[in-house]
Amino acid sequence: MVPSSPDRPNRESERYVSYYDPTGSRKLSTILVHRLADLMGTDVRRAERVLYESIDPVSLDRLFQQRHDGSARYDGLTRFRVDGYAVVITADGRIEITPHDPPEE
């Protein structure tokens, strides 16, 4: 189990790393919305709307929920983009958010 911790910015790469407890009571999507709101400098409601435009929060929560036998999932990851950020989430509790510039047209 990985303990929860606040965002730890790595200024050199502009990568923000947080952790969630895969066996805890807080939903992954809720933790992610709060991290995005902090990074975007916006309120939680806007961050929630932006996240929903990129990925279904309920599906995200289900992806990493405990297995049917009650054991935790410690393998797998997902990647997606949210409003100028690349997000990588691993089943062991790591949330990595990196600013991503959209491609120029």
MODELLER restraints for C-alpha pairs under 7 A, 6 or more apart:
rsr = mdl.restraints
at = mdl.atoms
rsr.add(forms.Gaussian(group=physical.xy_distance, feature=features.Distance(at['CA:1:A'], at['CA:21:A']), mean=6.63, stdev=0.5))
rsr.add(forms.Gaussian(group=physical.xy_distance, feature=features.Distance(at['CA:2:A'], at['CA:19:A']), mean=6.97, stdev=0.5))
rsr.add(forms.Gaussian(group=physical.xy_distance, feature=features.Distance(at['CA:2:A'], at['CA:21:A']), mean=5.90, stdev=0.5))
rsr.add(forms.Gaussian(group=physical.xy_distance, feature=features.Distance(at['CA:2:A'], at['CA:92:A']), mean=6.98, stdev=0.5))
rsr.add(forms.Gaussian(group=physical.xy_distance, feature=features.Distance(at['CA:2:A'], at['CA:93:A']), mean=6.19, stdev=0.5))
rsr.add(forms.Gaussian(group=physical.xy_distance, feature=features.Distance(at['CA:3:A'], at['CA:19:A']), mean=6.83, stdev=0.5))
rsr.add(forms.Gaussian(group=physical.xy_distance, feature=features.Distance(at['CA:3:A'], at['CA:20:A']), mean=6.90, stdev=0.5))
rsr.add(forms.Gaussian(group=physical.xy_distance, feature=features.Distance(at['CA:3:A'], at['CA:21:A']), mean=6.07, stdev=0.5))
rsr.add(forms.Gaussian(group=physical.xy_distance, feature=features.Distance(at['CA:4:A'], at['CA:19:A']), mean=5.06, stdev=0.5))
rsr.add(forms.Gaussian(group=physical.xy_distance, feature=features.Distance(at['CA:4:A'], at['CA:20:A']), mean=5.08, stdev=0.5))
rsr.add(forms.Gaussian(group=physical.xy_distance, feature=features.Distance(at['CA:4:A'], at['CA:21:A']), mean=6.02, stdev=0.5))
rsr.add(forms.Gaussian(group=physical.xy_distance, feature=features.Distance(at['CA:5:A'], at['CA:18:A']), mean=6.17, stdev=0.5))
rsr.add(forms.Gaussian(group=physical.xy_distance, feature=features.Distance(at['CA:5:A'], at['CA:19:A']), mean=5.78, stdev=0.5))
rsr.add(forms.Gaussian(group=physical.xy_distance, feature=features.Distance(at['CA:6:A'], at['CA:18:A']), mean=5.99, stdev=0.5))
rsr.add(forms.Gaussian(group=physical.xy_distance, feature=features.Distance(at['CA:7:A'], at['CA:16:A']), mean=6.04, stdev=0.5))
rsr.add(forms.Gaussian(group=physical.xy_distance, feature=features.Distance(at['CA:7:A'], at['CA:17:A']), mean=5.54, stdev=0.5))
rsr.add(forms.Gaussian(group=physical.xy_distance, feature=features.Distance(at['CA:7:A'], at['CA:18:A']), mean=4.82, stdev=0.5))
rsr.add(forms.Gaussian(group=physical.xy_distance, feature=features.Distance(at['CA:8:A'], at['CA:16:A']), mean=5.74, stdev=0.5))
rsr.add(forms.Gaussian(group=physical.xy_distance, feature=features.Distance(at['CA:8:A'], at['CA:17:A']), mean=5.46, stdev=0.5))
rsr.add(forms.Gaussian(group=physical.xy_distance, feature=features.Distance(at['CA:8:A'], at['CA:18:A']), mean=6.63, stdev=0.5))
rsr.add(forms.Gaussian(group=physical.xy_distance, feature=features.Distance(at['CA:9:A'], at['CA:15:A']), mean=5.92, stdev=0.5))
rsr.add(forms.Gaussian(group=physical.xy_distance, feature=features.Distance(at['CA:9:A'], at['CA:16:A']), mean=4.49, stdev=0.5))
rsr.add(forms.Gaussian(group=physical.xy_distance, feature=features.Distance(at['CA:9:A'], at['CA:17:A']), mean=6.53, stdev=0.5))
rsr.add(forms.Gaussian(group=physical.xy_distance, feature=features.Distance(at['CA:10:A'], at['CA:16:A']), mean=6.24, stdev=0.5))
rsr.add(forms.Gaussian(group=physical.xy_distance, feature=features.Distance(at['CA:14:A'], at['CA:98:A']), mean=6.18, stdev=0.5))
rsr.add(forms.Gaussian(group=physical.xy_distance, feature=features.Distance(at['CA:14:A'], at['CA:99:A']), mean=6.83, stdev=0.5))
rsr.add(forms.Gaussian(group=physical.xy_distance, feature=features.Distance(at['CA:15:A'], at['CA:96:A']), mean=6.76, stdev=0.5))
rsr.add(forms.Gaussian(group=physical.xy_distance, feature=features.Distance(at['CA:15:A'], at['CA:97:A']), mean=5.84, stdev=0.5))
rsr.add(forms.Gaussian(group=physical.xy_distance, feature=features.Distance(at['CA:15:A'], at['CA:98:A']), mean=4.62, stdev=0.5))
rsr.add(forms.Gaussian(group=physical.xy_distance, feature=features.Distance(at['CA:16:A'], at['CA:96:A']), mean=5.66, stdev=0.5))
rsr.add(forms.Gaussian(group=physical.xy_distance, feature=features.Distance(at['CA:16:A'], at['CA:97:A']), mean=5.09, stdev=0.5))
rsr.add(forms.Gaussian(group=physical.xy_distance, feature=features.Distance(at['CA:16:A'], at['CA:98:A']), mean=6.26, stdev=0.5))
rsr.add(forms.Gaussian(group=physical.xy_distance, feature=features.Distance(at['CA:17:A'], at['CA:94:A']), mean=6.99, stdev=0.5))
rsr.add(forms.Gaussian(group=physical.xy_distance, feature=features.Distance(at['CA:17:A'], at['CA:95:A']), mean=5.65, stdev=0.5))
rsr.add(forms.Gaussian(group=physical.xy_distance, feature=features.Distance(at['CA:17:A'], at['CA:96:A']), mean=4.56, stdev=0.5))
rsr.add(forms.Gaussian(group=physical.xy_distance, feature=features.Distance(at['CA:17:A'], at['CA:97:A']), mean=6.45, stdev=0.5))
rsr.add(forms.Gaussian(group=physical.xy_distance, feature=features.Distance(at['CA:18:A'], at['CA:94:A']), mean=6.05, stdev=0.5))
rsr.add(forms.Gaussian(group=physical.xy_distance, feature=features.Distance(at['CA:18:A'], at['CA:95:A']), mean=5.03, stdev=0.5))
rsr.add(forms.Gaussian(group=physical.xy_distance, feature=features.Distance(at['CA:18:A'], at['CA:96:A']), mean=6.47, stdev=0.5))
rsr.add(forms.Gaussian(group=physical.xy_distance, feature=features.Distance(at['CA:19:A'], at['CA:93:A']), mean=5.18, stdev=0.5))
rsr.add(forms.Gaussian(group=physical.xy_distance, feature=features.Distance(at['CA:19:A'], at['CA:94:A']), mean=4.69, stdev=0.5))
rsr.add(forms.Gaussian(group=physical.xy_distance, feature=features.Distance(at['CA:19:A'], at['CA:95:A']), mean=5.66, stdev=0.5))
rsr.add(forms.Gaussian(group=physical.xy_distance, feature=features.Distance(at['CA:20:A'], at['CA:28:A']), mean=6.79, stdev=0.5))
rsr.add(forms.Gaussian(group=physical.xy_distance, feature=features.Distance(at['CA:20:A'], at['CA:93:A']), mean=4.87, stdev=0.5))
rsr.add(forms.Gaussian(group=physical.xy_distance, feature=features.Distance(at['CA:20:A'], at['CA:94:A']), mean=6.63, stdev=0.5))
rsr.add(forms.Gaussian(group=physical.xy_distance, feature=features.Distance(at['CA:21:A'], at['CA:93:A']), mean=5.78, stdev=0.5))
rsr.add(forms.Gaussian(group=physical.xy_distance, feature=features.Distance(at['CA:22:A'], at['CA:65:A']), mean=6.95, stdev=0.5))
rsr.add(forms.Gaussian(group=physical.xy_distance, feature=features.Distance(at['CA:22:A'], at['CA:72:A']), mean=6.83, stdev=0.5))
rsr.add(forms.Gaussian(group=physical.xy_distance, feature=features.Distance(at['CA:22:A'], at['CA:92:A']), mean=6.79, stdev=0.5))
rsr.add(forms.Gaussian(group=physical.xy_distance, feature=features.Distance(at['CA:22:A'], at['CA:93:A']), mean=5.79, stdev=0.5))
rsr.add(forms.Gaussian(group=physical.xy_distance, feature=features.Distance(at['CA:23:A'], at['CA:72:A']), mean=6.45, stdev=0.5))
rsr.add(forms.Gaussian(group=physical.xy_distance, feature=features.Distance(at['CA:27:A'], at['CA:61:A']), mean=6.38, stdev=0.5))
rsr.add(forms.Gaussian(group=physical.xy_distance, feature=features.Distance(at['CA:28:A'], at['CA:61:A']), mean=5.69, stdev=0.5))
rsr.add(forms.Gaussian(group=physical.xy_distance, feature=features.Distance(at['CA:29:A'], at['CA:57:A']), mean=5.46, stdev=0.5))
rsr.add(forms.Gaussian(group=physical.xy_distance, feature=features.Distance(at['CA:29:A'], at['CA:60:A']), mean=6.71, stdev=0.5))
rsr.add(forms.Gaussian(group=physical.xy_distance, feature=features.Distance(at['CA:29:A'], at['CA:61:A']), mean=6.13, stdev=0.5))
rsr.add(forms.Gaussian(group=physical.xy_distance, feature=features.Distance(at['CA:33:A'], at['CA:44:A']), mean=6.41, stdev=0.5))
rsr.add(forms.Gaussian(group=physical.xy_distance, feature=features.Distance(at['CA:33:A'], at['CA:47:A']), mean=5.71, stdev=0.5))
rsr.add(forms.Gaussian(group=physical.xy_distance, feature=features.Distance(at['CA:33:A'], at['CA:48:A']), mean=5.60, stdev=0.5))
rsr.add(forms.Gaussian(group=physical.xy_distance, feature=features.Distance(at['CA:34:A'], at['CA:44:A']), mean=6.07, stdev=0.5))
rsr.add(forms.Gaussian(group=physical.xy_distance, feature=features.Distance(at['CA:36:A'], at['CA:47:A']), mean=6.12, stdev=0.5))
rsr.add(forms.Gaussian(group=physical.xy_distance, feature=features.Distance(at['CA:37:A'], at['CA:43:A']), mean=5.63, stdev=0.5))
rsr.add(forms.Gaussian(group=physical.xy_distance, feature=features.Distance(at['CA:37:A'], at['CA:44:A']), mean=5.36, stdev=0.5))
rsr.add(forms.Gaussian(group=physical.xy_distance, feature=features.Distance(at['CA:37:A'], at['CA:47:A']), mean=5.20, stdev=0.5))
rsr.add(forms.Gaussian(group=physical.xy_distance, feature=features.Distance(at['CA:50:A'], at['CA:82:A']), mean=6.73, stdev=0.5))
rsr.add(forms.Gaussian(group=physical.xy_distance, feature=features.Distance(at['CA:50:A'], at['CA:83:A']), mean=6.60, stdev=0.5))
rsr.add(forms.Gaussian(group=physical.xy_distance, feature=features.Distance(at['CA:51:A'], at['CA:82:A']), mean=6.06, stdev=0.5))
rsr.add(forms.Gaussian(group=physical.xy_distance, feature=features.Distance(at['CA:54:A'], at['CA:81:A']), mean=6.71, stdev=0.5))
rsr.add(forms.Gaussian(group=physical.xy_distance, feature=features.Distance(at['CA:54:A'], at['CA:82:A']), mean=5.78, stdev=0.5))
rsr.add(forms.Gaussian(group=physical.xy_distance, feature=features.Distance(at['CA:64:A'], at['CA:73:A']), mean=6.35, stdev=0.5))
rsr.add(forms.Gaussian(group=physical.xy_distance, feature=features.Distance(at['CA:64:A'], at['CA:91:A']), mean=5.78, stdev=0.5))
rsr.add(forms.Gaussian(group=physical.xy_distance, feature=features.Distance(at['CA:66:A'], at['CA:72:A']), mean=4.57, stdev=0.5))
rsr.add(forms.Gaussian(group=physical.xy_distance, feature=features.Distance(at['CA:66:A'], at['CA:73:A']), mean=5.84, stdev=0.5))
rsr.add(forms.Gaussian(group=physical.xy_distance, feature=features.Distance(at['CA:67:A'], at['CA:73:A']), mean=6.47, stdev=0.5))
rsr.add(forms.Gaussian(group=physical.xy_distance, feature=features.Distance(at['CA:73:A'], at['CA:91:A']), mean=5.87, stdev=0.5))
rsr.add(forms.Gaussian(group=physical.xy_distance, feature=features.Distance(at['CA:74:A'], at['CA:91:A']), mean=4.84, stdev=0.5))
rsr.add(forms.Gaussian(group=physical.xy_distance, feature=features.Distance(at['CA:74:A'], at['CA:92:A']), mean=4.67, stdev=0.5))
rsr.add(forms.Gaussian(group=physical.xy_distance, feature=features.Distance(at['CA:75:A'], at['CA:91:A']), mean=5.31, stdev=0.5))
rsr.add(forms.Gaussian(group=physical.xy_distance, feature=features.Distance(at['CA:75:A'], at['CA:92:A']), mean=6.74, stdev=0.5))
rsr.add(forms.Gaussian(group=physical.xy_distance, feature=features.Distance(at['CA:76:A'], at['CA:90:A']), mean=5.94, stdev=0.5))
rsr.add(forms.Gaussian(group=physical.xy_distance, feature=features.Distance(at['CA:76:A'], at['CA:91:A']), mean=5.47, stdev=0.5))
rsr.add(forms.Gaussian(group=physical.xy_distance, feature=features.Distance(at['CA:77:A'], at['CA:89:A']), mean=5.49, stdev=0.5))
rsr.add(forms.Gaussian(group=physical.xy_distance, feature=features.Distance(at['CA:77:A'], at['CA:90:A']), mean=4.19, stdev=0.5))
rsr.add(forms.Gaussian(group=physical.xy_distance, feature=features.Distance(at['CA:77:A'], at['CA:91:A']), mean=5.91, stdev=0.5))
rsr.add(forms.Gaussian(group=physical.xy_distance, feature=features.Distance(at['CA:78:A'], at['CA:88:A']), mean=5.78, stdev=0.5))
rsr.add(forms.Gaussian(group=physical.xy_distance, feature=features.Distance(at['CA:78:A'], at['CA:89:A']), mean=5.46, stdev=0.5))
rsr.add(forms.Gaussian(group=physical.xy_distance, feature=features.Distance(at['CA:78:A'], at['CA:90:A']), mean=6.62, stdev=0.5))
rsr.add(forms.Gaussian(group=physical.xy_distance, feature=features.Distance(at['CA:79:A'], at['CA:87:A']), mean=5.58, stdev=0.5))
rsr.add(forms.Gaussian(group=physical.xy_distance, feature=features.Distance(at['CA:79:A'], at['CA:88:A']), mean=4.51, stdev=0.5))
rsr.add(forms.Gaussian(group=physical.xy_distance, feature=features.Distance(at['CA:79:A'], at['CA:89:A']), mean=6.58, stdev=0.5))
rsr.add(forms.Gaussian(group=physical.xy_distance, feature=features.Distance(at['CA:80:A'], at['CA:86:A']), mean=5.99, stdev=0.5))
rsr.add(forms.Gaussian(group=physical.xy_distance, feature=features.Distance(at['CA:80:A'], at['CA:87:A']), mean=5.41, stdev=0.5))
rsr.add(forms.Gaussian(group=physical.xy_distance, feature=features.Distance(at['CA:80:A'], at['CA:88:A']), mean=6.79, stdev=0.5))
rsr.add(forms.Gaussian(group=physical.xy_distance, feature=features.Distance(at['CA:81:A'], at['CA:87:A']), mean=5.84, stdev=0.5))
rsr.add(forms.Gaussian(group=physical.xy_distance, feature=features.Distance(at['CA:84:A'], at['CA:99:A']), mean=5.98, stdev=0.5))
rsr.add(forms.Gaussian(group=physical.xy_distance, feature=features.Distance(at['CA:84:A'], at['CA:100:A']), mean=5.04, stdev=0.5))
rsr.add(forms.Gaussian(group=physical.xy_distance, feature=features.Distance(at['CA:84:A'], at['CA:101:A']), mean=5.99, stdev=0.5))
rsr.add(forms.Gaussian(group=physical.xy_distance, feature=features.Distance(at['CA:84:A'], at['CA:102:A']), mean=6.69, stdev=0.5))
rsr.add(forms.Gaussian(group=physical.xy_distance, feature=features.Distance(at['CA:85:A'], at['CA:97:A']), mean=6.33, stdev=0.5))
rsr.add(forms.Gaussian(group=physical.xy_distance, feature=features.Distance(at['CA:85:A'], at['CA:98:A']), mean=5.43, stdev=0.5))
rsr.add(forms.Gaussian(group=physical.xy_distance, feature=features.Distance(at['CA:85:A'], at['CA:99:A']), mean=4.39, stdev=0.5))
rsr.add(forms.Gaussian(group=physical.xy_distance, feature=features.Distance(at['CA:85:A'], at['CA:100:A']), mean=4.83, stdev=0.5))
rsr.add(forms.Gaussian(group=physical.xy_distance, feature=features.Distance(at['CA:86:A'], at['CA:97:A']), mean=5.71, stdev=0.5))
rsr.add(forms.Gaussian(group=physical.xy_distance, feature=features.Distance(at['CA:86:A'], at['CA:98:A']), mean=5.15, stdev=0.5))
rsr.add(forms.Gaussian(group=physical.xy_distance, feature=features.Distance(at['CA:86:A'], at['CA:99:A']), mean=6.24, stdev=0.5))
rsr.add(forms.Gaussian(group=physical.xy_distance, feature=features.Distance(at['CA:86:A'], at['CA:100:A']), mean=5.82, stdev=0.5))
rsr.add(forms.Gaussian(group=physical.xy_distance, feature=features.Distance(at['CA:87:A'], at['CA:96:A']), mean=5.73, stdev=0.5))
rsr.add(forms.Gaussian(group=physical.xy_distance, feature=features.Distance(at['CA:87:A'], at['CA:97:A']), mean=4.65, stdev=0.5))
rsr.add(forms.Gaussian(group=physical.xy_distance, feature=features.Distance(at['CA:87:A'], at['CA:98:A']), mean=6.57, stdev=0.5))
rsr.add(forms.Gaussian(group=physical.xy_distance, feature=features.Distance(at['CA:88:A'], at['CA:95:A']), mean=5.97, stdev=0.5))
rsr.add(forms.Gaussian(group=physical.xy_distance, feature=features.Distance(at['CA:88:A'], at['CA:96:A']), mean=5.12, stdev=0.5))
rsr.add(forms.Gaussian(group=physical.xy_distance, feature=features.Distance(at['CA:88:A'], at['CA:97:A']), mean=6.57, stdev=0.5))
rsr.add(forms.Gaussian(group=physical.xy_distance, feature=features.Distance(at['CA:89:A'], at['CA:95:A']), mean=4.64, stdev=0.5))
rsr.add(forms.Gaussian(group=physical.xy_distance, feature=features.Distance(at['CA:89:A'], at['CA:96:A']), mean=6.34, stdev=0.5))
